[in-house]
Amino acid sequence: MRRRSPPSETVRLAALILALWPSLAAADFFTLKGHGGPVTGIAVAPDERIATASFDTSVGLWTGDDPRWFDGHEAAVTDVVFAGGTLVSASDDFTLRLWPEGTVLGRHGGKVAALAAIPGLVASASWDGTVGLWPLDGRAPKRLHGHEDGVNTVAFSPDGRRLWSGGKDGTLREWDVATGAQRRVILRHGFGINRIVPARDGRWLAYGAVDGVTRVIDPETGALLHDFTLDRRPILAMALAPDGRRLAVGDGQGYIMVLDTETWRIVRDFRATLKGPVWALAYSRDGRNLHAGGLDSAMYSWPVDELAEAPKMVTPARASATADNGERIFVGRCSICHTLTPDSGRRAGPTLHGLFGRRAGTVADYRYSVAVARSGIVWTEESVSALFDEGPDSYIPGTKMPTQRITNPADRADLIAYLRRATAPTEDR
């Protein structure tokens, strides 16, 4: 790591202002707006700054309403974490990056789904089936093998000596951080484990799973201590308050449940969004606010004592009642990533304005993958149809466009007809 020079008095004053802002905002409802896609990860720094990860491939570092954008990932950013004062991000592009430089800290053989950190060390969970341990002092990383499928989540023990991981194989495993050796399989749940959160004193371990299970276990024996499973699935986010007394749980149906970890009862059960999942949760440093991200392109922060009366997260755009089939397909499948306006608007994909007749990889305000930039494809009715018939990963191997197919020829034709109308330059309509 590059040695940093001592900050000047101006920089010290700026740092003080940045540290004070979230404290002043705490216990008030606020939003952080500016991303061009769903917010998939949230982290709070020791100095109270907030970092957000987004499907739009960027990381936002927020000081008031004025974000500093970090661009460098080539696919959706899945998680962010502060390792001391170092900001680290993970992505569907298989990499971990250090900010603000954007240096690649490490690379997996598949999507990096989640991060955890202690001072000087970052752990990563990857869909390549491994856990990564990445020292920040330049020492060699470790790859931990044992899961039989992709790994979804990792968490350090309070003393930093152990690491827990959960994966698609339904197992929750414990590792020795110093050696990288697997110590044991704590439990086999049967369905994929998405999130793990340990107690501040290590006495319990909470996990959330694909089948909607929310359970608290003894980390030494795997014995069930408490079960808060409701008829909601999957569990996608968990966060523990700084004092360890409140555990927040977010699910795929838009609810946030808050548990009292002393009495082990549900103290809040709030529907944060009327449509779509809660992807990310984090508490403010004083524990007075709960931050959340979902399908909306903003991060929402609610006072924890006022969740029942809090505003809902904005529901993504819906097709109008008079929309034809092509417009409904566009709104449901394409509108999160693409605009129809001349600019791309920080979305995960380029604008579709002027699509037909345009060579792939040529929109000026969008950073393409090498695969698309070198593809030589010109967008016509035939090439757009082939893209969705074969799937982006097959039609353009190496693209960062999410894998999706429209297998019904009539649906593809309806979408293309809508795009013909909606993407034409104004003078051609």
Secondary structure, 3 states (H helix, E strand, C coil): CCCCCCCCHHHHHHHHHHHHHHHHHCCCCEEEECCECCEEEEEECCCCCEEEEECCCEEEEEECCEEEEEECCCCCEEEEEEECCEEEEEECCCEEEEECCCEEEEECCCCEEEEEEECCEEEEEECCCEEEEEECCCCCCEEEECCCCCEEEEEECCCCCEEEEEECCCEEEEEECCCCCEEEEEEECCCCEEEEEECCCCCCEEEEECCCCEEEECCCCCCEEEECCCCCCCEEEEEECCCCCEEEEEECCCEEEEEECCCCEEEEEEECECCCCEEEEEECCCCCEEEEEECCCEEEEEEHHHHHHCCCECCCCCCCCCCCHHHHHHHHHHCCCCCCCCCCCCECCCCCCCCCCCECCCCCCCCCCHHHHCCCCECCHHHHHHHHHHCHHHHCCCCCCCCCCCCCHHHHHHHHHHHHHHCCCHHHC
